[in-house]
């Protein structure tokens, strides 16, 4: 069968639902939940699937944070290039699931992309697509549906948002409930379509009580706690 990653994911979900339904019908002892030995879980668990080995999980969500001028967009473009060329991310980490990359940018003009591509001497940029839009909204159902449609159509492996604050129109970025709702939507899209998300985010200008770098993330702590990884 010629199946897309999203088809395989849906089949796997269906199998899980059928297994759960079967268990609920034929397990009169406990209809609410199933108790399993940890050893059984470990034995049957699949290993983590990586987009970039030991860095970005497949179907994952990563936040890349830093102060203005730290080079976040350069780093993201370098990562995109490694994924479309199936090379090594940052010249040391193996790309295990290469493919097309989409960058949704609300900050940078075309001239900056030309400068970055030339400055980094990127030998091939085929497979990297760009959306230059300040109107794109991560807290809009319409935009998320349109995004998911493009992911399905073009089979993107990684989607980069540059930057989080440019695409938050209605929600309160200091509200854990609002931020978690949006992150959950992105996770659903990632899981159902076999892709990963990289969110570029700005650090606070200063924070007197910051003891760890992760405290420098602007907005709700949910943006630091919800992703698979914060860089």
N, C-alpha and C positions, 0 to 999 in steps of 0.2 A: 504493500500500500504506500502511496505517495502522500505522507502526512506532514503537515506543518507542525512546528513545535507547539502552537496553540491547540491544534487538534489532539496531540498526544496528552497535553495537560488536561483537556476536557475529558478525555477517555479515562485518565487516571482518577480524576475527581468523581466521575460516574461510578467507577469501580469501588471507590471508598464509600460512597453513599449506599451502594447496593450491599456492601459488606455490613455496614452499620444497620441497615434495614433488616437484613437477614438475622443479625445477632439479636436485635430487639424483639423479633418475633419468636425466636427459639431459645431465648435466655430468660426463663421465668424468674430467676433468682434476683436479678437486678436489671430493671428496665431503664434506669437513668444513666448509668455509666458502667464502663468495663474496667476492671482492675487487672493489670498485667504485671508480671515480674519484670524488673528492669533488665535482667539478662535477656529476656525475650525481645524487648524493645531494641536493645543494642545489637543483637544478632541479626535482626531483620532490617535495621535502619540502613538507608542508602548513604554513601559518603556525600559530603558537600560538593555540589557542582559549581565550578568556578568559571566566570567570564575571564578574569585575570587571576592567575593562580595566587592563592593566599592573600588576595587583596579585595577584589570585587566579586561577590557571589553572583551566580546566575539567578535571575528572578529577585535580585536584591536592590537595596536602596542605600546609597552612600552620600554623605554630606562632605563637601570640600570647603573648609572655612579658612579665612585669613583676613588680615587687614588690607586696606586699599594699597595697591601697588605691590603686593607680595608675589604676584605672578600666577594667580589662580586660573585665569583664562588661558595663559600660555600652557600651564600644566594640563588643563582639560583638553586643549587642542592636541598636545603631544600624545595624550592617552587615546584620543579619537583616531589619530593617525596610526598608532600601534594596533588598534583593533581592526581597522579596515585593511591594513597590510598584513595582519596576522604575524606581527613581529614581536618585539619585547617591550612591554610597558616600562618607561623610564630606563630602558636599556638593560633591565635585569629581571623583570617578572614576565613569565611566559603567558601569552594570550591563548587561552584554551578554547574559546568560542568566538572566533572573529566573525565580522560581518559589517553591515551598514551601521552608521552612527548619525543621529539627528541632534543638532545643537539648536536650542531655542534661546535666542539672545534678545534681551530687552535693553542692552546698554551700548553695544559697540557697533560702529558703522562699518561698511564694506572696506574702507581704506585701512582700518586696523587689522582686518583679517588678511588683507594683501601683505601688510607689513609683517605680521606674525609668520605667515607661510614662508615668506622670503627670508626672514631672520633665522628661522629654524631649519631652512633648507629642506623642507618636506618634499621628498621626491615623488610622492603620489598622494593626491587628495581625493581620488575617485572613491565614491562610497560615503563621503561626508556631506550631509545635507544641512542647510541652514534655514531657520525661520527667524527673520529680523522683524520683531514686532513688540512694541510696547503695550499693545492692546491685549496680548495673550494673558489669560487668567486661569490660574491653577484652582481657584475656588469657584469656577463656573462649570456646571455640568455640560453645557454646550461645547466649551473648549476641550474638556476632557474626552467627550465622545468623539470629537473631530480628531483629537490626538490619537486615540486608540484606533480609530479607523485607518489613519496613516501608518501606524505601527503594524497593523495587520497587512496592509497593502504592500508595504515596502520591506517588511520583516527586519525592523531595526533591532540590533543587539543591545545598543546603549543609547539612552536619551539624556542629554545634558541640558540643564536649565541654568542660564547665566543672566541674572542671579535671582534667588528666591524672592527677595523683596520687590523686584520689578513685576512679579507675576501674582502678587497678593493684592487683590483689589477690594474685597469686602470683609474678609476675616480679620480678626485681631491677632497679630503675630505673637502677642504676649499671652494669648489664651491657649492653654493646653488642650482644651476641648476642640477649638477651631483647628489648631495645627494638626492634632491627631486625626481628625476627620479627613483632612486633605492627604496626609501621609498614608492613611488606610486606603484611600482611593488609588493612589499611585501603586501601593503594594498589590492591590487586586489586579490592576492592569499588568504589572510586571509578572505576576504569577500565571495569569491566564494567557499571556502572550510570549512567555519565555524571553523577556528582556530585562534590562536593569536600568536604574535611574541614578544619575549623578547630579546632585543639587549643589550649585555654588552659592555660598552664603557669606555675608560680611560679618566680621568680628566687631565687638563693641569698641568704641574709641578708647575708653578707659573704664576700669572696674576695680575699685579699691580693695574689695574683698575677694578678688579672684585668686584662688590657690592653685587651680589646675587650668590648663589651657582650654579645656572643654567649657569652662565657665565663661569664656570670652564670646561664645556664640550669642548673637543678638536674638532677643525674643524669648519665647517660651522654652523651658527646659525640655519640652516634648521633642523639639527639633534635634536635641542632643541625645535623647534617650531612645527615640523610636527607630533610627536608622540601624543598619547592620554594622556600619562603620562610620566614624567621624575622622576625617583627615585634617 
